[in-house]
Amino acid sequence: MNKYTKKAGLALIFAGVLLFVIKQSFAPTANNIMLSIAFLLVVAGIAMHVITMKNDSKY
């Protein structure tokens, strides 16, 4: 794996959390599309990070 795919999971988590914060600070009313995109980014980032860590381990 190259060095960018190892950090892609954490980058997706950071992007999702940043989207949550931006949405909450500028538009506190409920917008389901923004919340869904942020949620999917966080879930995809967690999954990618776990898969990457599992593939890089010795066991």
mmCIF file of the N, C-alpha and C atoms, coordinates in Angstrom:
data_MODEL
# 
_entry.id   MODEL 
# 
loop_
_atom_site.group_PDB 
_atom_site.id 
_atom_site.type_symbol 
_atom_site.label_atom_id 
_atom_site.label_alt_id 
_atom_site.label_comp_id 
_atom_site.label_asym_id 
_atom_site.label_entity_id 
_atom_site.label_seq_id 
_atom_site.pdbx_PDB_ins_code 
_atom_site.Cartn_x 
_atom_site.Cartn_y 
_atom_site.Cartn_z 
_atom_site.occupancy 
_atom_site.B_iso_or_equiv 
_atom_site.pdbx_formal_charge 
_atom_site.auth_seq_id 
_atom_site.auth_comp_id 
_atom_site.auth_asym_id 
_atom_site.auth_atom_id 
_atom_site.pdbx_PDB_model_num 
ATOM 1   N N  . MET A 1 1  ? 0.834   -1.184  0.000  1.00 0.00 ? 1  MET A N  1 
ATOM 2   C CA . MET A 1 1  ? 0.000   0.000   0.000  1.00 0.00 ? 1  MET A CA 1 
ATOM 3   C C  . MET A 1 1  ? 0.875   1.241   0.000  1.00 0.00 ? 1  MET A C  1 
ATOM 4   N N  . ASN A 1 2  ? 0.447   2.221   -0.750 1.00 0.00 ? 2  ASN A N  1 
ATOM 5   C CA . ASN A 1 2  ? 1.244   3.436   -0.723 1.00 0.00 ? 2  ASN A CA 1 
ATOM 6   C C  . ASN A 1 2  ? 0.873   4.277   0.492  1.00 0.00 ? 2  ASN A C  1 
ATOM 7   N N  . LYS A 1 3  ? 1.631   5.329   0.697  1.00 0.00 ? 3  LYS A N  1 
ATOM 8   C CA . LYS A 1 3  ? 1.475   6.099   1.931  1.00 0.00 ? 3  LYS A CA 1 
ATOM 9   C C  . LYS A 1 3  ? 0.173   6.889   1.983  1.00 0.00 ? 3  LYS A C  1 
ATOM 10  N N  . TYR A 1 4  ? -0.448  7.156   0.837  1.00 0.00 ? 4  TYR A N  1 
ATOM 11  C CA . TYR A 1 4  ? -1.681  7.931   0.846  1.00 0.00 ? 4  TYR A CA 1 
ATOM 12  C C  . TYR A 1 4  ? -2.899  7.087   1.204  1.00 0.00 ? 4  TYR A C  1 
ATOM 13  N N  . THR A 1 5  ? -2.917  5.840   0.814  1.00 0.00 ? 5  THR A N  1 
ATOM 14  C CA . THR A 1 5  ? -4.073  5.014   1.151  1.00 0.00 ? 5  THR A CA 1 
ATOM 15  C C  . THR A 1 5  ? -4.073  4.625   2.624  1.00 0.00 ? 5  THR A C  1 
ATOM 16  N N  . LYS A 1 6  ? -2.920  4.654   3.265  1.00 0.00 ? 6  LYS A N  1 
ATOM 17  C CA . LYS A 1 6  ? -2.888  4.363   4.697  1.00 0.00 ? 6  LYS A CA 1 
ATOM 18  C C  . LYS A 1 6  ? -3.583  5.449   5.499  1.00 0.00 ? 6  LYS A C  1 
ATOM 19  N N  . LYS A 1 7  ? -3.511  6.681   5.032  1.00 0.00 ? 7  LYS A N  1 
ATOM 20  C CA . LYS A 1 7  ? -4.100  7.812   5.749  1.00 0.00 ? 7  LYS A CA 1 
ATOM 21  C C  . LYS A 1 7  ? -5.477  8.197   5.231  1.00 0.00 ? 7  LYS A C  1 
ATOM 22  N N  . ALA A 1 8  ? -5.979  7.528   4.201  1.00 0.00 ? 8  ALA A N  1 
ATOM 23  C CA . ALA A 1 8  ? -7.252  7.898   3.593  1.00 0.00 ? 8  ALA A CA 1 
ATOM 24  C C  . ALA A 1 8  ? -8.427  7.704   4.554  1.00 0.00 ? 8  ALA A C  1 
ATOM 25  N N  . GLY A 1 9  ? -8.392  6.669   5.365  1.00 0.00 ? 9  GLY A N  1 
ATOM 26  C CA . GLY A 1 9  ? -9.464  6.440   6.321  1.00 0.00 ? 9  GLY A CA 1 
ATOM 27  C C  . GLY A 1 9  ? -9.575  7.557   7.339  1.00 0.00 ? 9  GLY A C  1 
ATOM 28  N N  . LEU A 1 10 ? -8.441  7.966   7.869  1.00 0.00 ? 10 LEU A N  1 
ATOM 29  C CA . LEU A 1 10 ? -8.453  9.067   8.835  1.00 0.00 ? 10 LEU A CA 1 
ATOM 30  C C  . LEU A 1 10 ? -8.866  10.377  8.175  1.00 0.00 ? 10 LEU A C  1 
ATOM 31  N N  . ALA A 1 11 ? -8.492  10.567  6.919  1.00 0.00 ? 11 ALA A N  1 
ATOM 32  C CA . ALA A 1 11 ? -8.886  11.779  6.199  1.00 0.00 ? 11 ALA A CA 1 
ATOM 33  C C  . ALA A 1 11 ? -10.397 11.815  5.982  1.00 0.00 ? 11 ALA A C  1 
ATOM 34  N N  . LEU A 1 12 ? -10.999 10.669  5.685  1.00 0.00 ? 12 LEU A N  1 
ATOM 35  C CA . LEU A 1 12 ? -12.454 10.620  5.518  1.00 0.00 ? 12 LEU A CA 1 
ATOM 36  C C  . LEU A 1 12 ? -13.175 10.904  6.833  1.00 0.00 ? 12 LEU A C  1 
ATOM 37  N N  . ILE A 1 13 ? -12.651 10.377  7.930  1.00 0.00 ? 13 ILE A N  1 
ATOM 38  C CA . ILE A 1 13 ? -13.248 10.653  9.244  1.00 0.00 ? 13 ILE A CA 1 
ATOM 39  C C  . ILE A 1 13 ? -13.154 12.132  9.557  1.00 0.00 ? 13 ILE A C  1 
ATOM 40  N N  . PHE A 1 14 ? -11.987 12.716  9.318  1.00 0.00 ? 14 PHE A N  1 
ATOM 41  C CA . PHE A 1 14 ? -11.800 14.142  9.570  1.00 0.00 ? 14 PHE A CA 1 
ATOM 42  C C  . PHE A 1 14 ? -12.729 14.980  8.701  1.00 0.00 ? 14 PHE A C  1 
ATOM 43  N N  . ALA A 1 15 ? -12.886 14.615  7.426  1.00 0.00 ? 15 ALA A N  1 
ATOM 44  C CA . ALA A 1 15 ? -13.771 15.359  6.531  1.00 0.00 ? 15 ALA A CA 1 
ATOM 45  C C  . ALA A 1 15 ? -15.225 15.272  6.993  1.00 0.00 ? 15 ALA A C  1 
ATOM 46  N N  . GLY A 1 16 ? -15.642 14.100  7.448  1.00 0.00 ? 16 GLY A N  1 
ATOM 47  C CA . GLY A 1 16 ? -17.008 13.946  7.943  1.00 0.00 ? 16 GLY A CA 1 
ATOM 48  C C  . GLY A 1 16 ? -17.271 14.759  9.192  1.00 0.00 ? 16 GLY A C  1 
ATOM 49  N N  . VAL A 1 17 ? -16.341 14.735  10.123 1.00 0.00 ? 17 VAL A N  1 
ATOM 50  C CA . VAL A 1 17 ? -16.500 15.516  11.353 1.00 0.00 ? 17 VAL A CA 1 
ATOM 51  C C  . VAL A 1 17 ? -16.478 17.006  11.039 1.00 0.00 ? 17 VAL A C  1 
ATOM 52  N N  . LEU A 1 18 ? -15.599 17.413  10.136 1.00 0.00 ? 18 LEU A N  1 
ATOM 53  C CA . LEU A 1 18 ? -15.539 18.819  9.740  1.00 0.00 ? 18 LEU A CA 1 
ATOM 54  C C  . LEU A 1 18 ? -16.847 19.252  9.079  1.00 0.00 ? 18 LEU A C  1 
ATOM 55  N N  . LEU A 1 19 ? -17.436 18.386  8.281  1.00 0.00 ? 19 LEU A N  1 
ATOM 56  C CA . LEU A 1 19 ? -18.719 18.690  7.667  1.00 0.00 ? 19 LEU A CA 1 
ATOM 57  C C  . LEU A 1 19 ? -19.817 18.817  8.717  1.00 0.00 ? 19 LEU A C  1 
ATOM 58  N N  . PHE A 1 20 ? -19.801 17.959  9.757  1.00 0.00 ? 20 PHE A N  1 
ATOM 59  C CA . PHE A 1 20 ? -20.749 18.089  10.859 1.00 0.00 ? 20 PHE A CA 1 
ATOM 60  C C  . PHE A 1 20 ? -20.608 19.452  11.532 1.00 0.00 ? 20 PHE A C  1 
ATOM 61  N N  . VAL A 1 21 ? -19.378 19.858  11.810 1.00 0.00 ? 21 VAL A N  1 
ATOM 62  C CA . VAL A 1 21 ? -19.135 21.123  12.510 1.00 0.00 ? 21 VAL A CA 1 
ATOM 63  C C  . VAL A 1 21 ? -19.562 22.307  11.649 1.00 0.00 ? 21 VAL A C  1 
ATOM 64  N N  . ILE A 1 22 ? -19.197 22.297  10.382 1.00 0.00 ? 22 ILE A N  1 
ATOM 65  C CA . ILE A 1 22 ? -19.565 23.395  9.485  1.00 0.00 ? 22 ILE A CA 1 
ATOM 66  C C  . ILE A 1 22 ? -21.081 23.495  9.347  1.00 0.00 ? 22 ILE A C  1 
ATOM 67  N N  . LYS A 1 23 ? -21.721 22.370  9.205  1.00 0.00 ? 23 LYS A N  1 
ATOM 68  C CA . LYS A 1 23 ? -23.175 22.366  9.080  1.00 0.00 ? 23 LYS A CA 1 
ATOM 69  C C  . LYS A 1 23 ? -23.840 22.894  10.331 1.00 0.00 ? 23 LYS A C  1 
ATOM 70  N N  . GLN A 1 24 ? -23.347 22.499  11.485 1.00 0.00 ? 24 GLN A N  1 
ATOM 71  C CA . GLN A 1 24 ? -23.962 22.916  12.735 1.00 0.00 ? 24 GLN A CA 1 
ATOM 72  C C  . GLN A 1 24 ? -23.727 24.398  13.019 1.00 0.00 ? 24 GLN A C  1 
ATOM 73  N N  . SER A 1 25 ? -22.563 24.916  12.627 1.00 0.00 ? 25 SER A N  1 
ATOM 74  C CA . SER A 1 25 ? -22.263 26.312  12.944 1.00 0.00 ? 25 SER A CA 1 
ATOM 75  C C  . SER A 1 25 ? -22.925 27.291  11.973 1.00 0.00 ? 25 SER A C  1 
ATOM 76  N N  . PHE A 1 26 ? -23.085 26.911  10.705 1.00 0.00 ? 26 PHE A N  1 
ATOM 77  C CA . PHE A 1 26 ? -23.647 27.839  9.732  1.00 0.00 ? 26 PHE A CA 1 
ATOM 78  C C  . PHE A 1 26 ? -25.130 27.607  9.455  1.00 0.00 ? 26 PHE A C  1 
ATOM 79  N N  . ALA A 1 27 ? -25.587 26.396  9.581  1.00 0.00 ? 27 ALA A N  1 
ATOM 80  C CA . ALA A 1 27 ? -26.993 26.090  9.318  1.00 0.00 ? 27 ALA A CA 1 
ATOM 81  C C  . ALA A 1 27 ? -27.492 25.096  10.364 1.00 0.00 ? 27 ALA A C  1 
ATOM 82  N N  . PRO A 1 28 ? -27.873 25.587  11.549 1.00 0.00 ? 28 PRO A N  1 
ATOM 83  C CA . PRO A 1 28 ? -28.253 24.664  12.627 1.00 0.00 ? 28 PRO A CA 1 
ATOM 84  C C  . PRO A 1 28 ? -29.578 23.942  12.401 1.00 0.00 ? 28 PRO A C  1 
ATOM 85  N N  . THR A 1 29 ? -30.346 24.336  11.401 1.00 0.00 ? 29 THR A N  1 
ATOM 86  C CA . THR A 1 29 ? -31.591 23.614  11.150 1.00 0.00 ? 29 THR A CA 1 
ATOM 87  C C  . THR A 1 29 ? -31.278 22.269  10.500 1.00 0.00 ? 29 THR A C  1 
ATOM 88  N N  . ALA A 1 30 ? -32.214 21.363  10.582 1.00 0.00 ? 30 ALA A N  1 
ATOM 89  C CA . ALA A 1 30 ? -31.994 20.005  10.087 1.00 0.00 ? 30 ALA A CA 1 
ATOM 90  C C  . ALA A 1 30 ? -31.925 19.983  8.556  1.00 0.00 ? 30 ALA A C  1 
ATOM 91  N N  . ASN A 1 31 ? -30.852 19.438  8.041  1.00 0.00 ? 31 ASN A N  1 
ATOM 92  C CA . ASN A 1 31 ? -30.684 19.224  6.609  1.00 0.00 ? 31 ASN A CA 1 
ATOM 93  C C  . ASN A 1 31 ? -30.205 17.787  6.456  1.00 0.00 ? 31 ASN A C  1 
ATOM 94  N N  . ASN A 1 32 ? -31.107 16.925  6.066  1.00 0.00 ? 32 ASN A N  1 
ATOM 95  C CA . ASN A 1 32 ? -30.817 15.497  6.069  1.00 0.00 ? 32 ASN A CA 1 
ATOM 96  C C  . ASN A 1 32 ? -29.750 15.095  5.071  1.00 0.00 ? 32 ASN A C  1 
ATOM 97  N N  . ILE A 1 33 ? -29.648 15.802  3.963  1.00 0.00 ? 33 ILE A N  1 
ATOM 98  C CA . ILE A 1 33 ? -28.647 15.445  2.960  1.00 0.00 ? 33 ILE A CA 1 
ATOM 99  C C  . ILE A 1 33 ? -27.241 15.689  3.506  1.00 0.00 ? 33 ILE A C  1 
ATOM 100 N N  . MET A 1 34 ? -27.024 16.833  4.127  1.00 0.00 ? 34 MET A N  1 
ATOM 101 C CA . MET A 1 34 ? -25.699 17.140  4.694  1.00 0.00 ? 34 MET A CA 1 
ATOM 102 C C  . MET A 1 34 ? -25.358 16.165  5.820  1.00 0.00 ? 34 MET A C  1 
ATOM 103 N N  . LEU A 1 35 ? -26.322 15.869  6.659  1.00 0.00 ? 35 LEU A N  1 
ATOM 104 C CA . LEU A 1 35 ? -26.074 14.928  7.757  1.00 0.00 ? 35 LEU A CA 1 
ATOM 105 C C  . LEU A 1 35 ? -25.778 13.529  7.230  1.00 0.00 ? 35 LEU A C  1 
ATOM 106 N N  . SER A 1 36 ? -26.491 13.123  6.196  1.00 0.00 ? 36 SER A N  1 
ATOM 107 C CA . SER A 1 36 ? -26.261 11.800  5.616  1.00 0.00 ? 36 SER A CA 1 
ATOM 108 C C  . SER A 1 36 ? -24.890 11.688  4.973  1.00 0.00 ? 36 SER A C  1 
ATOM 109 N N  . ILE A 1 37 ? -24.473 12.727  4.259  1.00 0.00 ? 37 ILE A N  1 
ATOM 110 C CA . ILE A 1 37 ? -23.153 12.720  3.627  1.00 0.00 ? 37 ILE A CA 1 
ATOM 111 C C  . ILE A 1 37 ? -22.058 12.671  4.691  1.00 0.00 ? 37 ILE A C  1 
ATOM 112 N N  . ALA A 1 38 ? -22.193 13.484  5.736  1.00 0.00 ? 38 ALA A N  1 
ATOM 113 C CA . ALA A 1 38 ? -21.199 13.483  6.803  1.00 0.00 ? 38 ALA A CA 1 
ATOM 114 C C  . ALA A 1 38 ? -21.149 12.129  7.507  1.00 0.00 ? 38 ALA A C  1 
ATOM 115 N N  . PHE A 1 39 ? -22.302 11.546  7.753  1.00 0.00 ? 39 PHE A N  1 
ATOM 116 C CA . PHE A 1 39 ? -22.364 10.232  8.396  1.00 0.00 ? 39 PHE A CA 1 
ATOM 117 C C  . PHE A 1 39 ? -21.700 9.164   7.532  1.00 0.00 ? 39 PHE A C  1 
ATOM 118 N N  . LEU A 1 40 ? -21.992 9.181   6.237  1.00 0.00 ? 40 LEU A N  1 
ATOM 119 C CA . LEU A 1 40 ? -21.388 8.195   5.334  1.00 0.00 ? 40 LEU A CA 1 
ATOM 120 C C  . LEU A 1 40 ? -19.876 8.369   5.234  1.00 0.00 ? 40 LEU A C  1 
ATOM 121 N N  . LEU A 1 41 ? -19.404 9.607   5.268  1.00 0.00 ? 41 LEU A N  1 
ATOM 122 C CA . LEU A 1 41 ? -17.958 9.842   5.256  1.00 0.00 ? 41 LEU A CA 1 
ATOM 123 C C  . LEU A 1 41 ? -17.296 9.258   6.498  1.00 0.00 ? 41 LEU A C  1 
ATOM 124 N N  . VAL A 1 42 ? -17.916 9.469   7.641  1.00 0.00 ? 42 VAL A N  1 
ATOM 125 C CA . VAL A 1 42 ? -17.348 8.955   8.889  1.00 0.00 ? 42 VAL A CA 1 
ATOM 126 C C  . VAL A 1 42 ? -17.365 7.427   8.898  1.00 0.00 ? 42 VAL A C  1 
ATOM 127 N N  . VAL A 1 43 ? -18.470 6.825   8.500  1.00 0.00 ? 43 VAL A N  1 
ATOM 128 C CA . VAL A 1 43 ? -18.568 5.360   8.485  1.00 0.00 ? 43 VAL A CA 1 
ATOM 129 C C  . VAL A 1 43 ? -17.579 4.762   7.486  1.00 0.00 ? 43 VAL A C  1 
ATOM 130 N N  . ALA A 1 44 ? -17.483 5.356   6.300  1.00 0.00 ? 44 ALA A N  1 
ATOM 131 C CA . ALA A 1 44 ? -16.531 4.862   5.295  1.00 0.00 ? 44 ALA A CA 1 
ATOM 132 C C  . ALA A 1 44 ? -15.095 5.031   5.781  1.00 0.00 ? 44 ALA A C  1 
ATOM 133 N N  . GLY A 1 45 ? -14.813 6.129   6.464  1.00 0.00 ? 45 GLY A N  1 
ATOM 134 C CA . GLY A 1 45 ? -13.475 6.344   6.999  1.00 0.00 ? 45 GLY A CA 1 
ATOM 135 C C  . GLY A 1 45 ? -13.109 5.337   8.073  1.00 0.00 ? 45 GLY A C  1 
ATOM 136 N N  . ILE A 1 46 ? -14.060 5.031   8.951  1.00 0.00 ? 46 ILE A N  1 
ATOM 137 C CA . ILE A 1 46 ? -13.808 4.034   9.992  1.00 0.00 ? 46 ILE A CA 1 
ATOM 138 C C  . ILE A 1 46 ? -13.568 2.662   9.365  1.00 0.00 ? 46 ILE A C  1 
ATOM 139 N N  . ALA A 1 47 ? -14.402 2.311   8.399  1.00 0.00 ? 47 ALA A N  1 
ATOM 140 C CA . ALA A 1 47 ? -14.246 1.010   7.733  1.00 0.00 ? 47 ALA A CA 1 
ATOM 141 C C  . ALA A 1 47 ? -12.908 0.923   7.008  1.00 0.00 ? 47 ALA A C  1 
ATOM 142 N N  . MET A 1 48 ? -12.552 1.974   6.295  1.00 0.00 ? 48 MET A N  1 
ATOM 143 C CA . MET A 1 48 ? -11.289 1.965   5.561  1.00 0.00 ? 48 MET A CA 1 
ATOM 144 C C  . MET A 1 48 ? -10.098 1.907   6.513  1.00 0.00 ? 48 MET A C  1 
ATOM 145 N N  . HIS A 1 49 ? -10.180 2.616   7.626  1.00 0.00 ? 49 HIS A N  1 
ATOM 146 C CA . HIS A 1 49 ? -9.089  2.601   8.599  1.00 0.00 ? 49 HIS A CA 1 
ATOM 147 C C  . HIS A 1 49 ? -8.928  1.221   9.223  1.00 0.00 ? 49 HIS A C  1 
ATOM 148 N N  . VAL A 1 50 ? -10.034 0.586   9.575  1.00 0.00 ? 50 VAL A N  1 
ATOM 149 C CA . VAL A 1 50 ? -9.975  -0.753  10.173 1.00 0.00 ? 50 VAL A CA 1 
ATOM 150 C C  . VAL A 1 50 ? -9.420  -1.761  9.180  1.00 0.00 ? 50 VAL A C  1 
ATOM 151 N N  . ILE A 1 51 ? -9.865  -1.695  7.940  1.00 0.00 ? 51 ILE A N  1 
ATOM 152 C CA . ILE A 1 51 ? -9.366  -2.624  6.913  1.00 0.00 ? 51 ILE A CA 1 
ATOM 153 C C  . ILE A 1 51 ? -7.882  -2.418  6.684  1.00 0.00 ? 51 ILE A C  1 
ATOM 154 N N  . THR A 1 52 ? -7.452  -1.159  6.624  1.00 0.00 ? 52 THR A N  1 
ATOM 155 C CA . THR A 1 52 ? -6.034  -0.859  6.418  1.00 0.00 ? 52 THR A CA 1 
ATOM 156 C C  . THR A 1 52 ? -5.195  -1.355  7.585  1.00 0.00 ? 52 THR A C  1 
ATOM 157 N N  . MET A 1 53 ? -5.661  -1.131  8.804  1.00 0.00 ? 53 MET A N  1 
ATOM 158 C CA . MET A 1 53 ? -4.911  -1.587  9.977  1.00 0.00 ? 53 MET A CA 1 
ATOM 159 C C  . MET A 1 53 ? -4.858  -3.117  10.024 1.00 0.00 ? 53 MET A C  1 
ATOM 160 N N  . LYS A 1 54 ? -5.953  -3.764  9.627  1.00 0.00 ? 54 LYS A N  1 
ATOM 161 C CA . LYS A 1 54 ? -5.988  -5.220  9.635  1.00 0.00 ? 54 LYS A CA 1 
ATOM 162 C C  . LYS A 1 54 ? -5.040  -5.806  8.582  1.00 0.00 ? 54 LYS A C  1 
ATOM 163 N N  . ASN A 1 55 ? -4.967  -5.192  7.423  1.00 0.00 ? 55 ASN A N  1 
ATOM 164 C CA . ASN A 1 55 ? -4.074  -5.671  6.369  1.00 0.00 ? 55 ASN A CA 1 
ATOM 165 C C  . ASN A 1 55 ? -2.602  -5.416  6.686  1.00 0.00 ? 55 ASN A C  1 
ATOM 166 N N  . ASP A 1 56 ? -2.307  -4.381  7.450  1.00 0.00 ? 56 ASP A N  1 
ATOM 167 C CA . ASP A 1 56 ? -0.929  -4.049  7.782  1.00 0.00 ? 56 ASP A CA 1 
ATOM 168 C C  . ASP A 1 56 ? -0.389  -4.831  8.972  1.00 0.00 ? 56 ASP A C  1 
ATOM 169 N N  . SER A 1 57 ? -1.263  -5.487  9.744  1.00 0.00 ? 57 SER A N  1 
ATOM 170 C CA . SER A 1 57 ? -0.798  -6.189  10.936 1.00 0.00 ? 57 SER A CA 1 
ATOM 171 C C  . SER A 1 57 ? -0.122  -7.505  10.555 1.00 0.00 ? 57 SER A C  1 
ATOM 172 N N  . LYS A 1 58 ? 0.684   -8.011  11.457 1.00 0.00 ? 58 LYS A N  1 
ATOM 173 C CA . LYS A 1 58 ? 1.423   -9.259  11.215 1.00 0.00 ? 58 LYS A CA 1 
ATOM 174 C C  . LYS A 1 58 ? 0.573   -10.485 11.469 1.00 0.00 ? 58 LYS A C  1 
ATOM 175 N N  . TYR A 1 59 ? -0.488  -10.342 12.261 1.00 0.00 ? 59 TYR A N  1 
ATOM 176 C CA . TYR A 1 59 ? -1.236  -11.509 12.692 1.00 0.00 ? 59 TYR A CA 1 
ATOM 177 C C  . TYR A 1 59 ? -2.459  -11.718 11.889 1.00 0.00 ? 59 TYR A C  1 
# 
